[in-house]
């Protein structure tokens, strides 16, 4: 109304101000109070100081005289963005809330929905960095302590647009404490990879996202890869049941398509994790040799480069065959001459070296035999290079074991026995030594090959129908149950020493030298002491509405049955007396299965606790292998494979105290 009046009228500023004052004269006091700041600004900006000069406006100024340059414009724009950032965030979070409410409700209504109705209807839109809140609202607290109180596993929500314009985030981590949990892993490339394939069908963009995702996984620090892998493993658990997509024309068009699109995401990510597994075997564990590197160089190539690379393989296998043949010819010659008395075939003076060399030969042969299946998966089919590789790394070590003890025992002199043993070991190592002599960069060769292979596999799956994807996923990709549990509202991150975050396996033991004190030690590999079968805990009584609760009582049951307890212990600031806050009558929570502590921090109480694991030993071992997680010691695998743990059936009394429980172990053949 005002705009129309001012555009039609020809008032001077003083007359315009008088008209506005008459208009607001009939308003209520509350309305006049709200508009008063605007009127004050209008008077100051539009009217000259003296009454005699109230015929012109101060806004009628020749502004081009003082027009700022480009550098000043860029600085002021950036400055304004920083100042206004906090005002934009609530609107962004509100938009995110609306999308998640709508999509989770639609997913829960689907007949084949994998998201529980209770979890889908209980939202906690909290992000401490953005909202600056230390306490939950009553609705959020009801959802946290009620509807989703028993579900501590992490999930992902993948959106069509960048909801958070500050951090450009399109993939959100959902935990029991928040639907917008704080995270450092940048999973936007996963979303770009999926969106370009499914929605926009921009396959060039999808391939760029795929190569960026693979390269980042190859090059990033190990702990940062592991935390991202745990999050993805949890969301892709049971073929993607804990992944939710925004229902949008730019992402997933209909709620009924969610089950099919989850399987499509699982198939797309299988391309990534299979290549990470190959890289871990070939580079990180030193599984590359001349045959495998040449396979990487020659696959998909032709011409002079292919044939020149194959010459290296021909040279290596020729040398190995020639040396091995000479060994057996020498044995045959000695036997044919009849110079050996089989009753005195072994000279006792050579026996120590022969026995030690025999065991060393077995040690050389065992990894090659053990990794034979993984090597075949790398080649993917029976080829000339695979046959040569199999003979050079499986058959040759076995033949050396059989002939080595015999040839060393037949040596006439000590130096001859030493030379024979050294020569035998050298035969098996020729294909491993040759890449270093030729100056081959195994890391670059393997990574380039795996990226090209991933693009080739992507071309074969990008246009598959839903039925074809379902068949391929069910038959070729294991359905692994795995969860990444956030038992406290802690930050998702790899190792970050500035924030006191360590993401590694924790071994739980009792120190018998110090009255059986509990000890949690960081390990680089998973040991028997790292494996837990049950975790029970209670939160402290202080600050019941806090967004970051602390654990006052923690009970850890190791897989071998050893139990440790950790209780809150502190000093009262006022009295100076020691006190505990283990919340004896409070609600007790528990998770069971095959569990591993990955992040733990404690002061008087437990501040941060993050755990990963599966319900069964098979799923736990499959997850660690499929997603290339931490290395497991051999005794851990043996322990898990020989026993099957049945989680106890546990009830909660009306007062919140847990009833007694029992655990069963059943032998497995």
C-alpha positions in Angstrom: 0.0 0.0 0.0 2.8 2.4 0.9 4.7 1.6 -2.3 1.8 2.5 -4.5 1.2 5.7 -2.7 4.8 6.9 -2.9 5.1 5.9 -6.5 2.0 7.9 -7.5 2.6 10.9 -5.2 5.0 13.8 -5.7 5.7 14.7 -2.1 8.8 16.1 -0.7 10.5 14.2 2.1 8.9 16.3 4.9 5.4 15.7 3.5 6.1 12.0 3.1 7.2 11.7 6.8 4.0 13.5 7.9 1.9 11.1 5.9 3.6 8.0 7.4 3.1 9.4 10.9 -0.7 9.8 10.2 -0.8 6.3 8.8 0.7 4.7 11.9 -1.3 6.8 14.3 -4.2 4.3 14.3 -1.9 1.4 15.0 -1.6 -0.3 18.3 1.3 0.5 20.7 3.0 -2.8 20.0 2.9 -2.2 16.2 4.2 1.3 16.5 7.0 0.1 18.7 8.1 -2.5 16.1 8.1 0.0 13.3 9.8 2.8 15.2 13.4 1.8 14.3 12.5 1.9 10.6 10.9 5.3 10.9 14.0 6.7 12.8 16.2 5.4 10.0 13.9 6.9 7.4 14.0 10.3 9.1 17.8 10.3 9.4 18.4 9.1 5.8 15.8 11.0 3.9 15.5 14.5 5.5 18.1 17.2 5.8 19.0 18.6 9.2 17.5 22.1 9.1 13.7 22.7 8.5 14.6 25.1 5.7 16.3 22.3 3.8 13.6 19.7 4.1 12.8 19.9 0.4 15.4 17.4 -0.7 16.5 14.0 0.4 20.0 13.0 1.7 19.5 9.8 -0.4 19.5 11.9 -3.6 23.3 11.9 -3.8 25.7 11.4 -6.6 26.9 8.0 -5.5 29.1 7.3 -8.4 31.6 9.8 -7.1 32.5 7.6 -4.2 31.9 4.2 -6.0 34.2 1.6 -4.3 36.6 -0.4 -6.4 36.4 -4.2 -7.0 38.9 -5.1 -4.2 36.8 -3.2 -1.7 33.5 -4.8 -3.0 35.0 -8.3 -2.6 36.3 -7.6 0.9 33.0 -6.1 2.1 31.0 -9.0 0.6 33.1 -11.5 2.4 32.8 -9.5 5.6 29.1 -9.3 5.4 28.8 -13.1 4.8 30.8 -13.8 8.0 28.6 -11.3 10.0 25.4 -12.7 8.6 26.4 -16.4 8.8 24.8 -17.0 12.2 21.5 -15.5 11.0 21.3 -17.9 8.0 21.9 -21.1 9.8 18.5 -21.5 11.6 16.8 -21.1 8.2 19.0 -23.8 6.7 18.4 -26.2 9.6 14.7 -25.6 9.3 14.8 -26.5 5.7 16.7 -29.7 6.5 14.2 -30.6 9.2 11.3 -30.3 6.8 13.0 -32.5 4.2 14.0 -35.2 6.7 10.5 -35.3 8.3 8.9 -35.7 5.0 11.3 -38.3 3.6 11.5 -40.4 6.8 7.8 -40.6 7.1 7.4 -41.6 3.4 10.1 -44.2 3.9 8.4 -45.6 6.9 5.1 -45.9 4.9 6.8 -48.1 2.3 6.0 -51.7 2.7 9.6 -52.8 2.3 10.9 -50.1 4.4 14.1 -50.8 6.4 13.8 -47.8 8.7 11.8 -48.5 11.9 8.7 -46.5 12.3 9.7 -45.3 15.7 13.1 -44.0 14.5 11.6 -42.5 11.4 9.1 -40.4 13.5 11.6 -39.3 16.2 13.8 -36.5 14.9 16.5 -34.6 16.8 17.7 -31.7 14.7 20.7 -30.7 16.7 24.1 -29.4 15.7 25.9 -27.7 18.6 28.2 -25.6 16.3 25.2 -24.1 14.5 22.5 -23.8 17.2 24.8 -22.9 20.1 22.6 -24.9 22.4 23.8 -27.0 25.3 20.4 -28.5 26.2 17.8 -30.4 24.3 14.3 -29.0 23.9 11.5 -31.0 25.5 10.5 -32.6 22.2 14.1 -33.5 21.3 14.7 -35.0 24.8 11.5 -37.0 24.4 12.7 -38.5 21.1 16.3 -39.1 22.4 15.2 -40.8 25.7 12.0 -42.4 24.3 11.4 -43.3 20.7 14.9 -43.9 19.6 16.5 -44.5 23.0 17.8 -48.0 22.2 19.2 -47.3 18.7 22.8 -46.1 18.8 23.9 -47.1 15.3 24.7 -44.4 12.8 22.9 -43.7 9.6 23.2 -41.4 6.5 20.7 -39.0 4.9 21.7 -38.0 1.4 20.1 -34.9 0.0 19.6 -33.5 -3.5 20.9 -30.0 -2.8 23.5 -28.6 -0.5 21.4 -27.9 2.6 24.1 -26.3 4.7 25.4 -23.5 2.5 28.3 -22.7 4.9 30.0 -26.1 4.7 28.4 -27.2 1.4 27.2 -30.5 3.0 24.8 -32.8 1.2 25.3 -36.0 3.2 24.3 -35.9 6.9 25.2 -38.2 9.7 22.4 -39.3 11.9 23.1 -40.7 15.3 20.9 -41.4 18.4 21.7 -37.9 19.7 21.4 -35.8 16.5 20.1 -35.9 12.9 22.8 -33.5 12.0 25.8 -34.9 13.9 29.2 -33.2 13.7 31.4 -35.0 11.2 34.7 -34.3 9.3 34.5 -37.0 6.6 33.5 -35.4 3.4 31.1 -37.9 1.8 29.7 -35.4 -0.7 31.5 -37.3 -3.5 29.4 -40.4 -2.6 26.2 -38.3 -3.1 27.6 -36.8 -6.4 28.5 -40.2 -7.6 25.0 -41.6 -6.9 23.1 -38.5 -8.0 24.8 -38.2 -11.4 24.1 -41.9 -12.1 20.5 -42.1 -10.9 18.9 -38.7 -11.2 20.7 -36.5 -13.8 22.2 -39.5 -15.7 25.3 -37.3 -16.3 27.7 -40.2 -16.6 30.7 -37.9 -17.2 30.0 -36.3 -13.9 29.5 -39.7 -12.3 32.9 -40.9 -13.5 34.6 -37.8 -12.3 33.0 -38.3 -8.8 34.0 -42.0 -8.9 37.7 -41.2 -9.7 37.8 -38.5 -7.1 36.3 -40.8 -4.4 38.7 -43.6 -5.3 41.7 -41.4 -5.3 40.8 -39.7 -2.0 40.4 -43.2 -0.4 43.8 -44.2 -1.8 45.7 -41.1 -0.7 44.1 -40.1 2.6 45.5 -40.9 6.0 44.6 -44.4 7.2 42.6 -43.3 10.2 40.5 -40.8 8.1 39.8 -43.6 5.6 38.8 -46.0 8.5 36.3 -43.5 10.1 34.7 -42.9 6.7 34.6 -46.6 5.9 33.0 -47.3 9.3 30.3 -44.7 8.6 29.6 -46.1 5.1 29.7 -49.7 6.4 27.0 -48.9 9.0 24.8 -47.1 6.5 25.2 -49.8 3.8 24.6 -52.6 6.4 22.2 -55.3 5.1 22.3 -53.8 1.6 21.8 -50.2 2.6 19.0 -50.4 5.1 20.3 -47.5 7.1 20.6 -45.0 4.2 17.8 -42.5 3.5 17.6 -40.4 0.4 15.8 -37.1 -0.1 12.6 -37.7 -2.1 13.1 -35.2 -4.8 13.2 -35.1 -8.6 16.9 -34.4 -8.3 17.6 -37.5 -6.2 15.0 -40.3 -5.7 11.7 -39.4 -7.3 9.3 -41.6 -5.3 9.3 -43.2 -1.9 8.6 -46.6 -3.4 11.9 -46.4 -5.3 13.9 -46.2 -2.0 14.6 -50.0 -1.6 15.8 -50.3 -5.3 18.0 -47.2 -5.0 19.6 -48.5 -1.8 20.6 -51.6 -3.7 21.9 -49.4 -6.5 24.0 -47.5 -4.1 25.4 -50.7 -2.6 26.4 -51.9 -6.1 28.0 -48.5 -7.0 30.0 -48.5 -3.7 31.0 -52.2 -4.3 33.1 -50.9 -7.2 34.9 -48.5 -4.8 35.5 -50.9 -1.9 36.7 -53.8 -4.2 39.4 -51.5 -5.6 40.4 -50.3 -2.1 40.8 -54.0 -1.2 43.0 -54.6 -4.2 45.1 -51.6 -3.4 45.5 -52.7 0.2 46.7 -56.1 -0.9 49.1 -55.0 -3.7 50.6 -51.9 -2.2 50.0 -51.7 1.6 50.8 -55.3 2.2 53.4 -55.6 -0.5 51.6 -58.1 -2.7 52.8 -56.7 -6.0 55.3 -58.4 -8.3 56.5 -58.1 -11.9 53.6 -60.2 -13.2 50.9 -58.3 -11.4 52.3 -54.9 -12.3 52.6 -55.9 -15.9 49.0 -57.0 -15.8 48.1 -53.5 -14.6 50.2 -51.9 -17.4 48.9 -54.1 -20.2 45.2 -54.4 -19.5 43.3 -52.4 -22.0 46.5 -51.4 -23.9 47.9 -52.7 -27.2 50.9 -52.1 -29.4 54.6 -51.7 -28.5 54.0 -50.8 -24.8 52.1 -54.0 -24.2 54.7 -56.3 -25.8 57.7 -54.5 -24.2 56.1 -55.0 -20.7 55.4 -58.7 -21.4 59.1 -59.2 -22.1 59.8 -58.5 -18.4 57.5 -61.4 -17.5 59.0 -63.7 -20.0 62.5 -62.9 -18.7 61.5 -63.5 -15.0 59.7 -66.8 -15.5 62.4 -68.0 -17.9 65.1 -67.3 -15.2 63.0 -69.0 -12.5 62.3 -72.1 -14.6 66.0 -72.3 -15.7 67.3 -72.1 -12.1 64.7 -74.6 -10.8 65.4 -77.0 -13.6 69.1 -76.9 -12.9 68.4 -77.7 -9.3 66.4 -80.9 -10.1 68.9 -81.8 -12.9 71.7 -81.7 -10.3 69.7 -83.9 -7.9 68.9 -86.4 -10.8 72.5 -86.5 -11.8 73.7 -87.3 -8.4 71.2 -90.1 -8.0 71.9 -91.4 -11.5 75.7 -91.6 -10.8 74.8 -93.8 -7.8 77.2 -91.8 -5.5 74.7 -91.7 -2.7 74.1 -94.2 0.0 70.5 -93.6 0.9 71.2 -94.9 4.4 73.7 -92.1 4.8 72.1 -89.5 2.6 71.9 -86.7 5.2 75.2 -85.5 6.5 74.7 -84.5 10.1 77.1 -81.5 9.8 74.7 -79.9 7.2 71.5 -80.8 9.1 71.1 -77.6 11.2 71.2 -75.4 8.0 69.0 -77.8 6.1 66.3 -77.8 8.8 66.4 -74.0 9.3 66.3 -73.5 5.5 63.3 -75.9 5.3 61.3 -73.9 7.7 62.2 -70.6 6.0 61.1 -72.1 2.7 57.8 -73.0 4.3 57.4 -69.4 5.5 58.0 -68.1 2.0 55.5 -70.6 0.5 52.7 -70.0 3.0 51.7 -66.4 2.1 51.7 -67.3 -1.6 49.4 -70.2 -1.0 47.2 -68.3 1.4 46.7 -65.3 -1.0 46.1 -67.5 -4.0 42.3 -66.8 -4.0 42.9 -63.0 -3.6 45.3 -63.1 -6.5 42.7 -64.8 -8.6 40.2 -62.1 -7.8 42.7 -59.5 -8.9 43.2 -61.2 -12.3 39.4 -62.0 -12.4 39.9 -64.9 -14.9 42.3 -67.5 -16.0 44.9 -65.9 -18.2 48.4 -66.5 -19.3 49.8 -64.0 -16.7 47.7 -65.6 -14.0 49.1 -69.1 -14.9 52.6 -67.8 -14.8 52.0 -65.9 -11.5 50.5 -69.0 -10.0 53.4 -71.2 -11.0 56.0 -68.7 -9.9 54.5 -67.9 -6.5 52.7 -71.1 -5.5 54.4 -74.0 -7.3 57.9 -72.7 -7.2 58.0 -72.2 -3.4 56.5 -75.6 -2.9 59.1 -77.2 -5.1 61.8 -75.4 -3.3 60.5 -76.7 0.0 60.6 -80.3 -1.4 64.1 -80.0 -2.9 65.8 -77.5 -0.6 66.3 -79.9 2.4 67.7 -82.5 0.0 70.1 -80.3 -1.9 71.5 -78.6 1.1 72.1 -81.8 2.9 74.1 -83.1 -0.1 76.6 -80.3 0.0 80.2 -81.3 0.4 81.4 -78.2 2.1 79.9 -75.6 4.4 80.2 -72.7 1.9 78.5 -74.9 -0.7 75.6 -75.4 1.7 75.3 -71.7 2.3 75.4 -70.9 -1.5 72.8 -73.6 -2.2 70.4 -72.2 0.4 70.9 -68.6 -0.8 70.4 -69.6 -4.4 67.2 -71.5 -3.6 65.7 -68.5 -1.7 66.7 -66.2 -4.6 64.6 -68.3 -7.1 61.3 -67.5 -5.4 62.2 -63.8 -5.0 63.1 -62.9 -8.6 59.6 -61.7 -9.6 59.5 -59.5 -6.4 62.9 -58.0 -6.9 62.6 -57.2 -10.6 60.2 -54.2 -10.3 62.6 -52.4 -8.0 65.5 -53.1 -10.5 63.4 -51.7 -13.3 62.4 -48.6 -11.3 58.7 -49.3 -11.4 56.5 -47.2 -9.2 54.1 -49.8 -7.8 51.8 -47.2 -6.2 51.2 -45.2 -9.3 50.8 -48.2 -11.6 48.3 -49.9 -9.3 46.2 -46.8 -8.6 46.0 -45.9 -12.3 45.0 -49.5 -13.1 42.3 -49.6 -10.4 40.8 -46.3 -11.4 40.6 -47.5 -15.1 39.1 -50.8 -13.9 36.5 -49.0 -11.8 35.4 -46.9 -14.7 35.1 -50.0 -16.9 33.0 -51.7 -14.2 30.9 -48.6 -13.9 30.1 -48.6 -17.6 28.8 -52.2 -17.2 26.4 -51.4 -14.3 25.3 -47.8 -14.8 22.3 -48.7 -17.0 21.1 -51.9 -15.3 17.4 -52.3 -14.5 16.2 -52.6 -11.0 15.6 -56.3 -11.4 19.2 -56.9 -12.7 20.6 -54.8 -9.9 18.7 -56.8 -7.3 19.9 -60.1 -8.7 23.5 -59.0 -8.9 23.5 -57.5 -5.4 21.9 -60.6 -3.8 24.2 -63.0 -5.6 27.5 -61.2 -5.7 27.6 -58.8 -2.7 27.6 -60.1 0.8 24.7 -58.9 3.0 26.8 -57.8 6.0 25.3 -56.6 9.3 27.6 -53.9 10.7 27.0 -50.8 12.9 29.0 -47.8 14.0 27.7 -46.9 17.5 28.0 -43.4 19.0 27.4 -44.0 22.7 28.1 -40.3 23.3 27.5 -37.3 21.2 31.0 -37.1 20.0 32.5 -35.7 16.8 33.0 -38.1 13.9 36.7 -37.8 12.8 39.9 -39.6 12.1 43.0 -39.0 14.2 43.0 -35.3 15.1 45.5 -34.6 17.8 44.4 -30.9 18.0 41.0 -32.0 19.2 42.3 -35.0 21.2 40.7 -37.5 18.9 42.3 -40.9 18.3 40.5 -43.4 16.1 42.2 -46.7 16.7 41.3 -50.1 18.3 41.4 -50.0 22.1 42.5 -53.1 24.0 40.7 -53.6 27.3 42.8 -55.3 30.1 43.2 -55.5 33.8 46.7 -54.5 35.1 47.5 -57.2 37.7 50.5 -55.3 38.8 48.4 -52.4 40.1 45.5 -54.1 42.0 43.7 -55.1 38.8 43.1 -51.6 37.5 41.4 -51.3 34.2 43.6 -50.4 31.3 42.6 -49.3 27.8 45.5 -49.2 25.4 45.5 -48.0 21.8 46.5 -50.7 19.3 47.3 -50.6 15.6 45.9 -54.1 15.0 43.0 -55.8 16.6 44.0 -58.2 19.4 42.0 -60.6 21.5 41.7 -58.0 24.3 40.0 -55.6 21.8 37.1 -57.9 21.1 34.1 -57.3 23.4 30.8 -59.2 23.5 28.8 -56.8 25.6 28.8 -53.2 26.8 26.5 -51.9 29.5 26.5 -48.2 30.6 24.6 -45.5 32.4 24.8 -41.7 32.0 25.7 -39.4 34.8 22.9 -37.6 36.7 24.2 -34.1 36.3 22.7 -32.0 33.5 20.0 -34.4 32.4 19.0 -32.3 29.4 22.5 -31.8 28.1 23.2 -32.5 24.4 26.5 -34.1 25.3 25.9 -36.6 28.1 28.7 -38.3 29.9 28.9 -41.9 30.9 29.2 -42.4 34.7 29.2 -46.2 34.7 30.7 -48.5 32.0 30.8 -52.3 32.1 32.9 -54.1 29.4 32.6 -57.8 28.9 35.5 -59.2 26.7 34.9 -62.0 24.3 37.0 -64.4 26.5 34.7 -63.6 29.5 36.8 -61.1 31.4 34.8 -58.2 32.9 36.0 -54.7 33.6 34.0 -51.8 35.2 34.7 -48.1 34.9 32.9 -45.6 37.3 32.8 -41.9 37.5 35.2 -40.6 40.1 35.8 -36.9 40.9 36.4 -34.3 43.5 33.7 -31.9 44.7 34.8 -28.3 44.0 33.2 -26.9 47.1 34.0 -29.6 49.8 37.1 -31.1 48.2 35.7 -34.6 49.0 35.8 -37.5 46.5 32.4 -38.4 45.0 31.0 -40.8 42.4 28.2 -40.3 39.9 27.5 -43.8 38.5 23.7 -43.2 38.5 22.9 -46.4 40.4 19.2 -46.1 40.0 19.3 -44.7 36.5 18.4 -46.3 33.2 21.0 -48.8 31.9 21.7 -49.3 28.2 23.5 -52.2 26.5 24.6 -53.5 23.2 25.9 -57.0 22.5 27.5 -58.9 19.6 31.1 -58.7 18.4 32.2 -55.2 19.4 35.3 -53.0 19.1 36.0 -49.7 20.9 37.4 -47.2 18.3 37.4 -43.9 20.2 37.6 -43.4 23.9 38.3 -40.4 26.1 37.8 -40.0 29.8 38.3 -37.5 32.6 36.3 -38.0 35.8 33.7 -39.7 33.6 33.7 -41.1 30.0 33.5 -38.1 27.7 33.6 -39.8 24.3 32.9 -43.4 23.4 32.5 -44.8 19.9 32.1 -48.5 19.1 31.8 -50.6 15.9 30.7 -54.2 15.5 28.3 -56.8 14.3 25.8 -59.2 15.8 27.6 -62.3 14.6 31.3 -63.2 14.2 30.8 -64.0 10.5 29.5 -60.6 9.8 32.2 -59.0 11.8 35.0 -60.8 9.9 33.3 -60.2 6.6 32.9 -56.5 7.3 36.6 -56.1 8.2 37.6 -57.8 5.0 35.1 -56.2 2.6 35.6 -52.6 3.8 39.3 -53.0 4.4 39.2 -52.1 8.0 41.9 -52.8 10.6 44.1 -55.9 10.5 43.1 -58.7 12.8 45.6 -60.9 14.5 45.4 -64.6 13.6 44.3 -65.6 17.1 41.4 -63.2 16.9 40.1 -64.9 13.7 40.6 -68.3 15.3 38.7 -67.3 18.4 35.8 -65.9 16.5 35.5 -68.7 14.1 35.6 -71.4 16.7 32.8 -70.0 18.9 29.4 -68.5 18.2 28.1 -66.1 20.7 24.4 -65.9 21.5 23.4 -62.4 22.8 21.6 -62.7 26.1 17.9 -62.0 26.4 17.8 -59.1 28.7 14.8 -57.4 30.4 14.5 -54.0 32.0 12.6 -53.7 35.2 10.0 -51.0 35.7 12.5 -49.0 37.8 15.1 -49.0 35.0 17.5 -51.4 36.6 18.6 -54.3 34.4 17.8 -57.8 35.4 20.4 -60.5 35.4 21.5 -62.0 32.1 23.4 -65.0 31.0 25.6 -65.6 27.9 26.0 -68.8 25.9 28.8 -70.0 23.8 28.2 -72.9 21.4 31.0 -74.7 19.7 31.0 -74.6 16.0 32.6 -77.2 13.8 
